[in-house]
Amino acid sequence: MYTRSPHYLYQRNGIYYFTRQVPSDLKTKFNKNRVVISLRTSSKQKAIESANKLTDRLETYWNTLRLELFHTKELKLSFLDNQKSKTETVKLSKALDTYIKLKGSGKGELFHRTALRNISYTIECFGDVDINSLKSIDAAKYRDFLFKKVFLIGEIRINDEKYLE
């Protein structure tokens, strides 16, 4: 059983849903013509509040997209191709220096030591490579590297305990 509301709401099996049709001028940007979100409530008042917030957020988002379209079409502006960023290389060691400069001010010894250790492990695994050359598939390689490192550290601790007996 469906019950419609003027707040872009409908009720199905006692639960309220928010629904909005994607504006016709933006339909090419989306894979669906309608936004439907379960509000996970049976309270009409809570549903209206949530729907009003979602309406505001969607309108802001859609206006942002319209402004982007305006800039690209009417003003003949477009986003720069990522070719420039691909030609710039930032080595992991340089990225660490920049990170420490930007975020390390006023931080304690632990912050600096942890950042250095994390990047050192990454450099040990991949070398001091350009950060743009790292791909998501490298995450598995890095995970395996860290597991081996922890395993070796664990063996050393176990061996040290044997010597202490």
Sine and cosine of phi, psi and omega as CSV:
sin_phi,cos_phi,sin_psi,cos_psi,sin_omega,cos_omega
0.00,0.00,0.79,-0.61,-0.01,-1.00
-0.95,-0.32,0.66,-0.75,0.11,-0.99
-0.79,-0.62,0.82,-0.57,-0.03,-1.00
-1.00,-0.03,0.41,-0.91,0.00,-1.00
-0.65,-0.76,0.45,-0.89,0.00,-1.00
-0.96,0.28,-0.03,1.00,-0.04,-1.00
-0.99,-0.17,0.47,0.88,-0.05,-1.00
0.89,0.46,0.57,0.82,-0.02,-1.00
-0.90,-0.43,0.49,-0.87,0.29,-0.96
-0.58,-0.82,0.40,-0.92,-0.05,-1.00
-0.92,-0.40,0.73,-0.69,0.01,-1.00
-0.70,-0.72,0.85,-0.53,-0.03,-1.00
0.79,0.61,0.61,0.79,0.07,-1.00
1.00,0.08,-0.13,0.99,-0.02,-1.00
-0.96,-0.28,0.67,-0.75,0.00,-1.00
-1.00,0.04,0.61,-0.79,0.04,-1.00
-0.81,-0.58,0.59,-0.81,0.09,-1.00
-0.99,-0.13,0.70,-0.72,0.03,-1.00
-0.61,-0.79,0.71,-0.71,0.07,-1.00
-0.62,-0.78,0.63,-0.77,0.10,-1.00
-0.99,0.11,0.68,-0.74,0.05,-1.00
-0.92,0.39,0.75,-0.66,0.01,-1.00
-0.84,0.54,0.57,-0.82,-0.09,-1.00
-0.87,0.49,-0.54,0.84,-0.01,-1.00
-0.96,0.27,-0.18,0.98,-0.01,-1.00
-0.91,-0.42,0.03,1.00,-0.08,-1.00
-0.87,0.50,-0.47,0.88,-0.01,-1.00
-0.94,0.33,-0.28,0.96,-0.02,-1.00
-1.00,0.06,-0.18,0.98,-0.12,-0.99
-0.81,-0.58,0.36,-0.93,0.01,-1.00
-1.00,-0.06,-0.03,1.00,0.02,-1.00
-0.73,-0.68,0.42,-0.91,0.03,-1.00
-1.00,-0.04,-0.20,0.98,-0.08,-1.00
-0.64,-0.77,0.61,-0.79,0.09,-1.00
-0.98,-0.18,0.82,-0.57,0.05,-1.00
-0.76,-0.65,0.83,-0.56,-0.04,-1.00
-0.73,-0.68,0.77,-0.63,0.10,-1.00
-0.96,0.29,0.77,-0.64,0.03,-1.00
-1.00,0.02,-0.10,0.99,0.09,-1.00
0.82,0.58,0.66,0.75,0.05,-1.00
-0.54,-0.84,0.48,-0.88,0.10,-0.99
-0.96,-0.28,-0.02,1.00,0.03,-1.00
-1.00,0.09,0.84,-0.54,-0.03,-1.00
-0.91,0.42,-0.64,0.77,-0.03,-1.00
-0.90,0.44,-0.71,0.71,0.03,-1.00
-0.90,0.44,-0.62,0.78,0.00,-1.00
-0.90,0.43,-0.67,0.74,0.01,-1.00
-0.90,0.44,-0.68,0.73,0.03,-1.00
-0.88,0.47,-0.73,0.68,0.01,-1.00
-0.90,0.44,-0.66,0.75,-0.01,-1.00
-0.90,0.43,-0.65,0.76,0.03,-1.00
-0.89,0.45,-0.66,0.75,0.03,-1.00
-0.91,0.41,-0.69,0.72,0.02,-1.00
-0.90,0.44,-0.62,0.78,0.03,-1.00
-0.87,0.48,-0.72,0.70,0.02,-1.00
-0.87,0.49,-0.71,0.70,-0.02,-1.00
-0.91,0.42,-0.67,0.74,0.02,-1.00
-0.91,0.42,-0.68,0.73,0.02,-1.00
-0.88,0.47,-0.66,0.75,0.04,-1.00
-0.89,0.46,-0.71,0.71,0.00,-1.00
-0.89,0.46,-0.72,0.69,0.00,-1.00
-0.91,0.42,-0.60,0.80,0.05,-1.00
-0.91,0.40,-0.60,0.80,0.08,-1.00
-0.88,0.48,-0.69,0.72,0.03,-1.00
-0.90,0.43,-0.65,0.76,0.03,-1.00
-0.89,0.46,-0.65,0.76,0.02,-1.00
-0.90,0.43,-0.64,0.77,0.06,-1.00
-0.88,0.47,-0.71,0.71,0.04,-1.00
-0.88,0.47,-0.63,0.78,0.03,-1.00
-0.87,0.49,-0.73,0.69,0.00,-1.00
-0.89,0.45,-0.63,0.78,-0.06,-1.00
-0.97,0.23,-0.57,0.82,-0.06,-1.00
-1.00,-0.05,-0.84,0.54,-0.13,-0.99
-0.95,0.32,-0.66,0.75,-0.03,-1.00
-1.00,-0.04,-0.03,1.00,-0.01,-1.00
0.83,0.56,0.63,0.78,0.09,-1.00
-0.97,-0.25,0.53,-0.85,0.08,-1.00
-0.57,-0.82,0.29,-0.96,0.03,-1.00
-0.95,0.31,0.59,-0.81,0.05,-1.00
-0.93,0.37,0.55,-0.83,0.06,-1.00
-0.93,0.38,0.48,-0.88,0.00,-1.00
-0.97,0.26,0.16,0.99,-0.02,-1.00
-0.87,0.49,-0.61,0.79,0.00,-1.00
-0.90,0.44,-0.70,0.71,-0.03,-1.00
-0.93,0.37,-0.46,0.89,0.02,-1.00
-0.96,0.28,-0.47,0.88,-0.01,-1.00
-0.99,0.16,-0.42,0.91,0.05,-1.00
-0.97,0.23,0.72,-0.69,0.03,-1.00
-0.92,-0.39,0.68,-0.73,0.06,-1.00
-0.79,-0.62,0.93,-0.36,0.01,-1.00
-0.96,0.29,0.40,-0.91,-0.01,-1.00
-0.85,0.52,-0.64,0.77,-0.01,-1.00
-0.91,0.43,-0.63,0.78,0.04,-1.00
-0.93,0.38,-0.62,0.79,0.04,-1.00
-0.89,0.46,-0.63,0.78,0.05,-1.00
-0.89,0.46,-0.72,0.69,0.02,-1.00
-0.85,0.52,-0.70,0.71,0.01,-1.00
-0.90,0.43,-0.67,0.74,0.01,-1.00
-0.88,0.48,-0.71,0.71,0.00,-1.00
-0.89,0.45,-0.66,0.75,0.02,-1.00
-0.90,0.45,-0.67,0.74,-0.07,-1.00
-0.98,0.20,-0.65,0.76,-0.13,-0.99
-0.94,-0.34,-0.24,0.97,-0.14,-0.99
-1.00,0.06,-0.14,0.99,-0.03,-1.00
-0.90,0.45,0.84,-0.54,0.02,-1.00
0.99,0.15,0.02,1.00,0.01,-1.00
-1.00,0.04,0.40,-0.92,-0.03,-1.00
-0.99,0.16,-0.02,-1.00,-0.01,-1.00
-0.87,0.50,-0.62,0.79,-0.04,-1.00
-0.87,0.50,-0.67,0.74,0.01,-1.00
-0.85,0.52,-0.76,0.65,-0.04,-1.00
-0.91,0.41,-0.67,0.74,-0.01,-1.00
-0.91,0.43,-0.66,0.75,-0.01,-1.00
-0.92,0.39,-0.70,0.72,0.02,-1.00
-0.88,0.48,-0.70,0.71,0.01,-1.00
-0.89,0.45,-0.68,0.73,0.00,-1.00
-0.89,0.45,-0.70,0.71,-0.03,-1.00
-0.89,0.47,-0.72,0.70,0.01,-1.00
-0.94,0.35,-0.58,0.81,0.04,-1.00
-0.88,0.48,-0.67,0.74,0.05,-1.00
-0.88,0.47,-0.68,0.73,-0.01,-1.00
-0.90,0.43,-0.68,0.74,0.03,-1.00
-0.92,0.40,-0.61,0.79,0.03,-1.00
-0.89,0.45,-0.58,0.81,-0.02,-1.00
-0.98,0.21,-0.73,0.68,-0.14,-0.99
-0.95,-0.33,-0.27,0.96,-0.16,-0.99
1.00,-0.02,0.14,-0.99,-0.01,-1.00
-0.99,0.14,0.95,0.32,-0.11,-0.99
-1.00,-0.01,0.21,-0.98,0.11,-0.99
-0.93,0.37,0.73,-0.68,-0.05,-1.00
-0.90,0.43,-0.44,0.90,0.03,-1.00
-0.95,0.30,-0.26,0.97,-0.01,-1.00
-0.99,0.10,-0.24,0.97,0.00,-1.00
-0.97,0.24,0.71,-0.71,-0.02,-1.00
-0.89,-0.46,0.21,-0.98,-0.02,-1.00
-0.89,0.45,-0.48,0.88,0.02,-1.00
-0.91,0.41,-0.42,0.91,0.03,-1.00
-0.93,0.38,-0.32,0.95,0.01,-1.00
-0.88,0.47,-0.63,0.78,0.03,-1.00
-0.91,0.41,-0.66,0.75,0.04,-1.00
-0.88,0.47,-0.67,0.74,-0.01,-1.00
-0.92,0.39,-0.65,0.76,0.05,-1.00
-0.86,0.50,-0.74,0.67,0.01,-1.00
-0.88,0.48,-0.65,0.76,0.04,-1.00
-0.86,0.52,-0.72,0.70,-0.02,-1.00
-0.92,0.39,-0.61,0.79,0.05,-1.00
-0.88,0.48,-0.70,0.71,0.03,-1.00
-0.89,0.46,-0.65,0.76,-0.02,-1.00
-0.90,0.44,-0.71,0.70,0.03,-1.00
-0.90,0.43,-0.65,0.76,0.02,-1.00
-0.88,0.48,-0.70,0.72,0.01,-1.00
-0.91,0.42,-0.67,0.74,0.03,-1.00
-0.89,0.45,-0.64,0.77,0.05,-1.00
-0.88,0.47,-0.65,0.76,0.04,-1.00
-0.90,0.44,-0.64,0.76,0.01,-1.00
-0.89,0.45,-0.69,0.73,0.02,-1.00
-0.89,0.45,-0.67,0.74,0.02,-1.00
-0.89,0.45,-0.70,0.71,0.01,-1.00
-0.89,0.45,-0.65,0.76,0.02,-1.00
-0.89,0.45,-0.62,0.78,0.03,-1.00
-0.91,0.42,-0.57,0.82,0.02,-1.00
-0.90,0.44,-0.63,0.78,-0.03,-1.00
-0.96,0.29,-0.40,0.92,-0.01,-1.00
-0.97,0.23,-0.35,0.94,-0.04,-1.00
-0.96,0.30,0.00,0.00,0.00,0.00
